[in-house]
Amino acid sequence: MTADARELGQTETLRHSAVLGLGHHRASRVVPNSEIVDAIDSSDEWIQQRSGIIERRWATPEETVQMMSVSAAREALEDAGIQPGQLDCVIVATVSHLMQTPSVATAVAHELGSTAAAFDISAACAGFCHGIALASDLVRAGSATHVLVVGVERLSDITDPTDRGTAFIFADGAGAAVVGPSDVAGIGPVVWGSDGEQYDLIRQREDWRDVVASPSPRMPHLVMQGREVFRWAAFTMAKIADETLARTGITTEDLDVFVPHQANMRITDAMVRAMKLPDHVTVARDIAHQGNASAASVPLALRQLVLDGEAHSGDLALLIAFGAGLSYAAQVIRVP
């Protein structure tokens, strides 16, 4: 270490990081397909064939972005055996916290009883995987010892109930993970990026300035070019998954669990086929009863596999997600 580095207090070596605990909060209102089909001139059969969704979870008025985040975070902290005062950083991934500032992460940290650094990130459905990558690097570099990562959404607030392309897809909930130091590597290298050429495929319909200027203002809603998103994801994400395994130094035979973003059951099936996943790999299919909860989908699905006994401590799990932008991120972790 050079004298300059010593003077700046830099650590000389990196340490291992791992996910130490998981938590989740499923929005309490169960909404079956039958409740939304009339508004979009559809049917239960059409929705299931198109997406694999049987029902989705929507939040009650009491289940705010902050409330669901805190609920999931408390479970993750308990699972990890960590007290809020031990947190050095809180990262919240969301696109549905409707106040541009301040970040909801600061309110979450305060309600938990923490004065940790706190900030939000916006990477849409890939936000949680981005957060895990950031948390891992913070821990490994010594900038933090324990980091809370939350993926949370109330997409029902920004979904048009009459939009046939999105009304049946989006859902609400929160998932959380505590990342901390480990004696062995528990989080592999991230493979992430963006394809800004596809920027308009998933987006907020209106600019807020247009909303304010409108004589009949309404909440901006999400719109999506579903067919194009499907084609991009089915082709691109399997390659990202393969690259992630290669950078981690493992093969599909080494995997125990596959947790893709719960965007569409057909996209999951296409990825499984393209990757030629062995039969022994457990595949998360949480979308059937949760819907697409964007940044919350990966941690919700992973936590459910653990609770159901389908994922076990020490298992190698590939997490991968993509979302508006189009942004994507993937990494292999050891299940806590």
RONULO-437499 format. One record per residue: residue in one letter; y, z, x of N, C-alpha, C in turn. Coordinates in steps of 0.001 Angstrom, whole numbers, padded with zeros to 6 digits, always signed. Each point is the difference from the previous one (the first is absolute). Example, Ala and Ser with C-alpha at 12.3 -4.5 7.8 and 13.67 -1.06 7.14 Angstrom:
RONULO-437499
a-005690+007800+013190+001190+000000-000890+001200+000000+000900 s+001050-000720-000350+001190+000060+000820+001090+000730-000770 
This chain:
RONULO-437499
m-001196+000000+000860+001196+000000-000860+001245+000000+000895 t+000961-000826-000350+001217-000071+000803+000909+001171-000325 a+000962+000226+000885+000964+001076-000226+000786-000240-001288 d+000371-001262-000247+000745-000313-001217-000794+000362-001243 a-001312-000301+000016-000845+000306-001150-000097+001506-000216 r-000119+000763+001123-000082+001452-000120+001277+000565-000623 e+001133-000546+000438+001264+000498-000512+000159-000252-001497 l-000617-001051-000484+000081-000320-001426-001109+000666-000813 g-000862+000759+000655-001038+000734-000712-001107-000859-000552 q-000249-001151+000607-001035-000893-000504-001387+000504+000384 t-000957-000155-000933-001385+000345+000303-000615-001101+000845 e-000959+000397+000810-000564-000954+000954-001163-000794-000588 t-000778+000604-000881-001177-000673-000533-000020+000072-001519 l-000723-000920-000600-000194-000011-001446-001216+000838-000360 r+000033+000595-001192-001154+000754-000489-000582-000721-001204 h-001183+000436-000424-000641-000616-001158+000639+000504-001298 s-000089-000825-001034+000464+000375-001327-001116-000233-001005 a+000107+000671-001150-001002-000159-001052+000605+000394-001334 v-000599-000496-001067+000328+000481-001342-000752+001314-000204 l+000736+001060-000259-000590+001338-000094-000298+000421-001435 g+000666-000623-000959-000209+000385-001394+000569-001038-000939 l-000550-000046-001219+000422-000963-001008+000323+000707-001310 g+000903-000601-000773+000325+000531-001319+000391-001125-000926 h-000030+000257-001293+000369-001045-000948+000533+000605-001293 h+000747-000801-000724+000441+000349-001351-000090-001265-000837 r-000901+000018-000962-000107-001126-000935+000913+000264-001187 a+000834-000972-000326+000834+000143-001185-000895+000298-001195 s+000467+000856-000893-000900+000577-001005-000237-000850-001227 r+000856-000976-000247-000175-000803-001210-000953-001157+000270 v-001137-000024-000704-000980-001078+000128+000337-001089-001014 v+000220-001221+000500+000417-001113-000856-001066-001090+000029 p-000823-000100-001039-001022-001045-000030+000617-001367-000239 n-000757-001041+000314+000494-001363-000217+000409-000233-001446 s-000714+000617-000921+000285-000214-001423+001418+000402-000380 e+000616+000880+000798+001337+000480-000322+001099-000973+000419 i-000318-000954+000867+001047-000880+000508-000216-001476-000340 v-001155-000349-000557-000330-001423-000178+000915-000708-000999 d+000419+000686-001056+000817-000668-001016+001331-000473+000562 a+000616+000811+000850+001317-000329+000545-000042-001192+000943 i-001172-000310+000557-000108-001126+000936-000924-001091-000535 d-000327+000079-001309-000839-001022-000640-001268-000244+000814 s-000738+001082+000234-001169-000066+000869-001172+000714-000660 s-001017+000301+000806-001185+000701-000499-000582+000854+001109 d-000787+000980-000379-000674+000855+000972-000885-000838+000919 e-000698-000958-000575-000901-000846+000789+000783-000806+001042 w+001143-000559-000398+000811-000807+000914+000505+000849+001161 i+000471+001208-000297+000517+000883+001045-001103+000389+000973 q-001157+000361-000530-001096+000402+000881-000471-001158+000871 q-000090-001191-000577-000423-001161+000783+001017-000350+001078 r+001265+000159-000304+001061-000400+000913+000234+001024+001108 s-000204+001290-000308+000380+001040+000957-001057+001062+000267 g-000950+000170-000908-000964+001085+000119+000490+001307-000582 i+001189-000008-000603+000592+001233-000528-000493+000266-001426 i-000507+001209-000198-000439+000453-001317+001091+000865-000638 e+000623+000821+000838+001092+000876-000432+000843+000314+001215 r+001211+000496-000252+000872+000371+001097+000655+001331-000309 r+000588+000621+001030+000671+001290-000160+001509-000193+000035 w+000672+000511-001037+001461+000007-000043+000493+001433-000053 a+001147+000226+000603+000556+001348+000094+000667+000418-001303 t-000045+001303-000265+000779+000594-001070+001418+000225+000514 p+000955+000302-000879+001373+000252+000486+000076+001102+001046 e-000884+000988-000084+000013+001107+000960-000536-000412+001366 e-000796-001057+000057-000626-000427+001248+000932-000960+000736 t+000993+000576+000625+000963-000783+000769-000602-000392+001346 v+000699-000877+000705-000423-000365+001356-000093+001245+000873 q+000994+000872-000101-000014+001225+000802-001140+000916-000409 m-000177+000210-001295-001039+000928-000470-001384-000460+000445 m-000300-001305-000166-001322-000510+000380-000202+000072+001510 s+001070-000254+000758-000080+000092+001463-000342+001415+000442 v+000693+000980-000574-000227+001395+000365-001412+000432-000378 s-000454-000422-001173-001345+000350-000442-001059-000530+000962 a+000113-001273+000361-000959-000589+000944+000117+000649+001374 a+001229+000287+000414+000227+000592+001319-000617+001388+000107 r+000159+000809-001028-000572+001349+000034-001528-000051+000135 e-000620-000930-000693-001455-000126+000127-000383-000433+001403 a+000770-000933+000582-000298-000472+001355+000183+001112+001028 l+001056+000789-000156+000238+001114+000918-001126+001026-000084 e-000429+000308-001226-001108+000948-000164-001274-000557+000609 d-000239-001292-000223-001201-000640+000546+000003+000035+001519 a+001188-000115+000591+000131-000009+001462+000077+001406+000594 g+000247+001017-000850+000179+001351+000507+001321+000167+000725 i+001012-000722-000456+001313+000009+000642+001029+000578-000964 q+000900+000823+000510+001087+000547-000799+001214-000933+000064 p+000821-000042-001070+001184-000871+000017+000904+000236+001197 g+000091+001248+000445+000846+000303+001138-000475-000612+001302 q-001248-000478+000035-000541-000635+001190+000313-001494+000071 l+000562-000540-001076+000316-001421-000014+001227-000291+000864 d-000079-001075+000761+001129-000447+000797+000675-001228-000593 c-000699-000681-000901+000554-001225-000576-000668-000272-001343 v+000785-000505-000951-000508-000412-001317+000426-001440-000229 i-000983-000865-000217+000249-001423-000243-000475-000331-001409 v+000882-000535-000815-000378-000407-001352+000141-001514-000120 a-001092-000661-000359+000001-001446-000226+000090-000253-001498 t+001043-000713-000421+000190-000270-001423+000994-001131-000195 v-000135-000710-001126+001017-000962-000415+000585+000390-001355 s-000457+001118-000546+000404+000359-001362+000772+001309-000086 h+000494+000505+001147+001000+001062-000028+001329-000694-000262 l+000560+000193-001178+001084-000853-000471+001379+000408+000504 m+000090+001038+000812+001250+000335+000681-000050-000573+001407 q+000971-000841+000308-000007-000629+001315+000173+001023+001113 t+000756+001057-000286+000168+001091+000947+000350+001268-000776 p-000409+001172+000410-000775+000285+001213-001481-000331-000195 s-000740+000052+001081-001434-000256-000069-000685+001091-000804 v-001034-000382-000728-000763+001002-000749-000786+000886+000960 a-000262-000485+001211-000764+000787+000974+000678+001321+000313 t+001330+000015+000048+000699+001248+000293-000200+001009-001130 a+000016-000471-001243-000223+000887-001142-001437+000497-000030 v-000941-000866+000354-001413+000391+000056-000194+001077+001057 a+000571-000218+001188-000126+000988+001072+000572+001344-000434 h+001164-000026-000618+000639+001246-000428-000844+000732-001028 e-000527-000743-000986-000805+000659-001031-001276+000592+000583 l-000527-000628+001026-001193+000535+000665+000328+001240+000829 g+001267+000164+000369+000401+001113+000853+000074-000385+001455 s+000361-001254+000256+000053-000515+001369+001392-000509+000313 t+000403+000151+001257+001263-000570+000470-000275-001133+000988 a-001163-000627-000128-000396-001081+000896+000913-001204-000152 a+000018-000845+001020+000635-001303-000138-000654-000714-001184 a+000794-000720-000777-000544-000610-001208+000719-001302-000290 f-000780-001029-000316+000602-001300-000328-000982-000824-000827 d+000557-000970-000735-000801-000928-000792-000181-001305+000769 i-001080-000702-000304-000178-001363+000496-000320-000903-001185 s+000401-001255+000102-000238-000966-001063-000788-001170+000560 a-001300+000027-000199-000856-001120+000385-000925-000348-001155 a+000466+000356-001220-000743-000296-001229-001428+000533+000096 c-000959-000803-000395-001387+000467-000093-000602+000344+001358 a+000589-000517+001073-000485+000299+001347+000648+001250+000585 g+000836+000676-000779+000788+001100+000526-000802+001153+000567 f-001091+000390-000671-000781+001133+000492-000611-000315+001358 c-000558-001194+000161-000591-000371+001291+001061-000073+001090 h+001210-000453-000346+001110+000064+000955+000291+001452+000372 g+000015+000877-000998+000282+001407+000246-001026+000656+000902 i-001263-000329-000194-001063+000550+000856+000190-000463+001438 a+000378-001260+000177+000240-000511+001355+001164+000735+000663 l+001082+000184-000736+001152+000715+000552-000365+001442+000338 a-000706+000666-000924-000384+001393+000217-000896+000144+001221 s-000955-000902+000130-000912+000043+001143+000766-000129+001307 d+000932-000938+000047+000773-000189+001229+000897+001204+000288 l+000567+000617-001028+000822+001200+000198-000820+001129+000622 v-001209+000175-000515-000867+001067+000501-000471-000307+001413 r-000420-001222+000229-000533-000364+001312+001075+000076+001083 a+001219-000344-000350+001080+000014+000986+000606+001381+000196 g-000340+000948-000879+000525+001341+000138+001291+000257-000750 s+000464-000981-000785+001216+000200-000792-000237+000937-001179 a-001256+000125-000417-000370+000884-001102-001413+000494+000236 t-000300+001143-000580-001369+000517+000037-000712-000260-001320 h+000691+000239-001107-000588-000272-001307+000970-000818-000845 v-000496-001075-000570+000813-000906-000815-000653-000162-001366 l+000803+000140-001040-000464-000252-001362+000397-001415-000395 v-000979-000775-000454+000243-001359-000485-000346-000050-001480 v+000935-000436-000824-000203-000109-001437+000235-001443-000432 g-000913-000528-000809+000225-001262-000688+000128+000311-001474 v+001112-000366-000623+000239+000397-001391+000711-001115-000753 e-000366-000184-001256+000685-000985-000833+000035+000439-001464 r+001099-000381-000663+000114+000005-001464+000364-001418-000407 l-000959-000897+000156+000270-001413-000264+000204-000280-001479 s-000441+000908-000855+000227-000194-001434+001494-000048-000314 d+000834+000590+000860+001447-000037-000196+000582-001389+000229 i-000658-000786+000854+000555-001300+000378-000952-001148-000336 t-000812+000209-001022-000909-001032-000486+000437-000442-001392 d+000101-001290-000205+000353-000556-001301-001255-000023-000864 p-000059+000770-001089-001212+000076-000812-000349-001300-000716 t+000912-000984+000038-000270-001282-000646-000326-001109+001002 d-000002+000323+001288-000273-000991+001042-001506-000155+000162 r-000515-001149-000414-001448-000219+000008-000590+000010+001414 g+000853-000222+001004-000499-000050+001366-000069+001337+000703 t+000692+001033-000539+000041+001284+000706-000271+001218-000874 a+000209-000115-001318-000039+001193-000860-001335+000730+000044 f-001075-000712+000235-001334+000620-000011-000420+000520+001370 i+000799-000258+001033-000424+000283+001369+000468+001357+000502 f+001292+000285-000144+000610+001090+000753-000214+001373-000627 a+000019+001026+000880-000351+001357-000419+000781+001016+000828 d-000255+001287-000299+000740+001098+000610-000945+001010+000662 g+000506+000670+001021-000784+001050+000652+000489+000241+001413 a-000653+000936+000665+000370+000341+001379-001239+000377+000791 g+000008-000356+001273-001041+000413+000929+000654+000471+001282 a-000632+000934+000691+000617+000582+001192-001036+000251+001083 a+000481+000028+001227-000853+000310+001150+000804+000807+001000 v-000664+000940+000650+000595+000733+001123-000596-000564+001279 v+000866-000429+000895-000422-000544+001295+000383+000998+001085 g-000952+000252+000899+000250+000957+001062-000835-000287+001227 p+000083+000867+001016-000737-000220+001247-001491+000215-000184 s-000771-000632+000869-001455+000063-000100-000616-000079+001390 d-001189+000580+000145-000718-000080+001274-000577-001389+000233 v-000237-000739-001089-000530-001366+000103+000904-000924-000800 a-000037-001282+000333+000831-000973-000700-000418-000085-001465 g+000951+000229-000902-000294-000054-001424+000749-001073-000751 i+000945-000669+000678+000763-001096-000599+000071-001122+001021 g-000509-001148-000372-000002-001134+000911+001325-000728+000035 p+000116-001003+000855+001247-000762+000114+000315-000749-001291 v+001272-000071-000327+000412-000700-001205+000138-001496+000289 v-000387-000795-000987+000308-001432+000003+000920-000220-001187 w+001229-000375+000274+000958-000131-001085+000937-001167+000252 g+000701-000384-001036+000895-001139+000128+000586-000360-001352 s+000610-001172-000050+000592-000474-001247+000006-001515-000015 d+000029-000540-001198+000086-001448-000200+001186-000254-000912 g+001187+000015+000603+001225-000129-000780+000157-001333-000702 e-000807-000990+000389+000040-001282-000710-000433+000178-001456 q-000798+001067-000242-000492+000288-001359+000847+001097-000674 y+001217+000166+000446+000875+001093-000435+000124+000092-001516 d+000040-001123-000689+000271-000007-001438-001237+000166-000873 l-001170+000115+000576-001215+000055-000825-000093+001287-000817 i+000483+001107+000561+000049+001279-000728+001398+000564+000252 r+000740+000223-001061+001374+000441+000236+000583+000665-001243 q+001111+000663+000218+000798+000507-001113+000745-001177-000612 r-000061-000111-001313+000556-001186-000657+001511-000104+000171 e+000707+001112-000206+001457-000033-000003+000591+000777+001176 d+001109-000511+000508+000829+000746+000930+000771+001046-000815 w+000177+001205+000569+000709+001051-000729+001418-000419-000365 r+000631-000836+000825+001350-000457-000318+000004-000857-001263 d-001070-000788-000173-000113-000801-001217-000250+000892-001214 v-000760+001064+000198-000260+000931-001095+001310+000633-000473 v+000796+000471+000944+001261+000660-000339+000956-000968-000687 a-000014-001262+000432+000913-000992-000556-000440-000526-001358 s-001243+000225-000372-000525-000536-001262+000601+000723-001197 p+000311-000729-001077+000488+000661-001215-001068+000847-000686 s-001269-000291+000308-001117+000783-000551-000906+000418+001151 p+000425+000960+000806-000786+000384+001188-001353+000589-000369 r-001004-000290+000823-001339+000554-000161-000574+000273+001377 m-000975+000866+000037-000624+000360+001269-000610-001229+000668 p+000273-000223+001284-000671-001105+000704-001514+000189-000023 h-000722-001086-000155-001453+000073-000072-000642-000812+001118 l-001239+000335+000292-000775-000742+000987-000528-001289-000611 v+000012-001057+000784-000633-001255-000392-000912-000429+001142 m-001025-000762-000342-000982-000386+001007-000578-001365-000337 q-000165-000814+001027-000698-001275-000147-001466+000262+000343 g-000738+000423-001019-001343+000515+000202-000959-000953+000668 r+000010-001255-000398-000944-000974+000576+000246-000189+001484 e+001278-000120+000382+000338-000196+001411-000317+001252+000828 v+000265+001179-000570-000331+001245+000693-001503+000091+000237 f-000777-000349-001029-001457+000052+000131-000465-000909+001135 r+000506-001219+000018-000425-000951+001038+000366+000509+001387 w+001232+000512+000145+000436+000502+001306-000857+001179+000435 a-000189+000964-000892-000721+001218+000362-001461-000284+000307 a-000645-000797-000839-001423-000274+000196-000250-000707+001325 f+000953-000838+000428-000171-000750+001245+000448+000807+001216 t+001142+000670-000125+000632+000640+001156-000578+001369+000322 m-000242+000828-001018-000333+001394+000260-001372+000185+000635 a-000938-000877-000281-001300+000100+000671+000158-000220+001499 k+000897-000896+000390+000258-000231+001425+000665+001217+000633 i+000919+000629-000730+000641+001216+000506-001039+001109+000162 a-000920+000103-000954-001063+001003+000089-000865-000237+001243 d-000367-001248+000233-000815-000322+001173+000748+000329+001294 e+001304-000313+000025+000803+000307+001187+000083+001507+000228 t+000108+000763-001094+000071+001458+000115-001280+000568+000584 l-001132-000470-000482-001285+000464+000544-000117-000353+001479 a+000421-001216+000361-000087-000429+001395+000880+000873+000894 r+001224+000305-000449+000892+000840+000800-000510+001428+000089 t-000710+000440-001029-000566+001347+000007-001255+000071+000872 g-000631-001155+000219-001202-000044+000832-001273+000272-000756 i+000013-000301-001312-001202+000193-000805-000281-001264-000803 t-001154-000026-000664-000370-001115-000869-000183+000512-001420 t-000249-000906-000909-000243+000403-001386-001232+000895-000111 e-000934-000150+000919-001205+000837-000023+000334+001462+000276 d+001087+000229+000719+000399+001371+000329+000764+000676-001135 l+000514-000790-000924+000797+000545-001097-000875+000750-001001 d+000590+001046-000574-000644+000725-001100+000717-000233-001322 v+001313-000200+000080+000827-000066-001205+001056-001089+000162 f+000255-000722-001077+001056-001007-000027+000939+000325-001154 v+001273+000252+000332+000990+000356-001019+001138-001014+000040 p-000143-001095-000746+001097-000961-000082+001024+000438-001042 h+001217-000496+000123+000996+000209-001041-000584-000438-001337 q+000175+000843-000998-000587-000263-001318+000933-000906-000807 a+000057-001257+000425+000886-000984-000629-000701-000747-001114 n-001256-000339+000251-000750-000849-000920-001460+000040+000433 m-000905+000227-000937-001412+000094+000349-000515-001306+000591 r+000547-001115-000445-000457-001295+000523+000425-000183+001455 i+001184+000522+000366+000410-000065+001403-000920+000856+000860 t-000340+001195-000495-000944+000856+000730-001326-000716+000202 d-000529-000602-001066-001281-000712+000091+000082-001150+001002 a+001125-000718-000013+000162-001121+000927+000028+000487+001446 m+000641+001131+000251+000049+000544+001347-001373+000463+000465 v-000733+000650-000891-001349+000464+000342-000879-001172+000395 r+000106-001095-000760-000804-001196+000321+000446-000614+001323 a+001309-000134+000186+000504-000650+001213-000341+000800+001252 m+000013+001338-000125-000309+000864+001141-001499+000168+000210 k-000784-000436-000989-001461+000179+000041-000354+001477+000220 l+000595+000860-000815-000242+001428+000141-001449+000338-000308 p-000644+000812+000816-001371+000429-000271-000073+000837-001280 d-001174+000051-000591-000185+000728-001255+000262+001494+000147 h-000150+000537+001217+000153+001448+000154+001466+000440-000048 v+000940-000933+000089+001422+000355-000005+000449+000293-001433 t+000529+001184-000217+000550+000376-001303+001356-000659-000181 v+000172-000688-001128+001240-000727-000271+000746+000686-001139 a+001266+000341+000229+000816+000641-001032+000362-001014-001080 r-000249+000383-001242+000347-000847-001148+000727+000850-001038 d+000961+000748+000486+000737+000953-000822+000867-000682-001054 i+000292-001265+000191+000903-000708-000901-000511-000033-001432 a-001310+000063-000188-000570-000123-001343+000565+001028-000957 h+000231+001224+000491+000473+001067-000879+001364+000559+000389 q+000578-000504+001080+001313+000470+000451+001076-001068-000152 g-000395-001267+000132+000988-001057+000084+000550-000095+001411 n+000993-000858+000188+000613-000220+001306+001175+000955+000158 a-000180+001016+000813+001042+001012+000223+000755-000238+001292 s+000025-001230+000477+000801-000402+001158-000248+000918+001194 a+001048+000645+000520-000137+000815+001209-000961+001156-000168 a-000281+000388-001240-000925+001114-000247-001444-000448-000093 s-000252-001302-000051-001353-000462-000348-001046+000336+001061 v+000336-000182+001277-000986+000271+001054-000347+001485+000086 p+000987+000914+000072-000386+001415+000062-000676+000501-001276 l+000399-000507-001169-000679+000382-001238-001463-000409+000049 a-000248-001229+000431-001374-000506+000038-000844+000746+001024 l+000575+000273+001176-000742+000707+001040-000322+001420-000439 r+000967+000691-000558-000227+001378-000452-001084+000045-001060 q-000011-000978-000916-001006-000006-001052-001401-000201+000565 l-000117-000855+001013-001309-000190+000636-000505+001297+000614 v+000900+000765+000604-000382+001286+000582-000438+000972-001089 l+000785+000088-001063-000324+000918-001089-001314-000365-000676 d-000298-001289-000066-001234-000470-000637-001201+000057+000935 g+000221+000394+001241-001103+000076+000956-000431-001344+000545 e+000847-001029-000157-000336-001336+000505+000583-000260+001383 a+000902+000863+000449+000521-000031+001363-000109+001406+000560 h-000402+000119+001260-000295+001299+000584+000800+000213+001283 s+000211+001248+000328+000744+000346+001207-000624-000678+001220 g+000834-000667+000774-000469-000701+001191-000302-001457-000219 d-000104-000431-001253-000238-001417-000281+001141-000849+000547 l-000333-001208+000433+001013-000958+000418+000431-000821-001204 a+001295+000042-000309+000532-000686-001171+001079-000987+000425 l-000124-001225-000459+001031-001008+000223+000970+000027-001170 l+001275+000293+000294+001058-000032-001000+000806-001272+000209 i+000299-000697-001080+000774-001232+000133+000795-000230-001274 a+001248-000426+000157+000841-000213-001171+001039-001073+000273 f+000425-000654-001072+001055-001008+000076+000896+000171-001213 g+001240-000424+000138+000913+000145-001121+001206-000896+000138 a+000992+000240-000845+001194-000837-000054+000583-000185+001383 g+000424-001206+000245+000645-000271+001270-000354-001318+000698 l-001226-000401+000120-001209+000808-000180-000262+000794+001266 s-000158+001310-000147-000287+000877+001124-001457+000429-000067 y-000569+000333+001156-001392+000451+000022-000218+000951+001164 a-001042+000821-000126-000365+000931+001075-001447+000425-000204 a-000676+000279+001113-001395+000433-000066-000331+000846+001216 q-000915+000966-000192-000510+000799+001098-001322+000620-000412 v-000779+000380+001000-001239+000742-000241+000265+001471+000256 i-000455+000857-000916+000134+001446+000193-001349+000665-000157 r-000085+001220+000505-001152+000859-000315+000350+000822-001223 v-000867-000011-000988+000236+000766-001218+000018+001488+000354 p+001030+000738-000451+000061+001430+000351-001073+000813-000703 
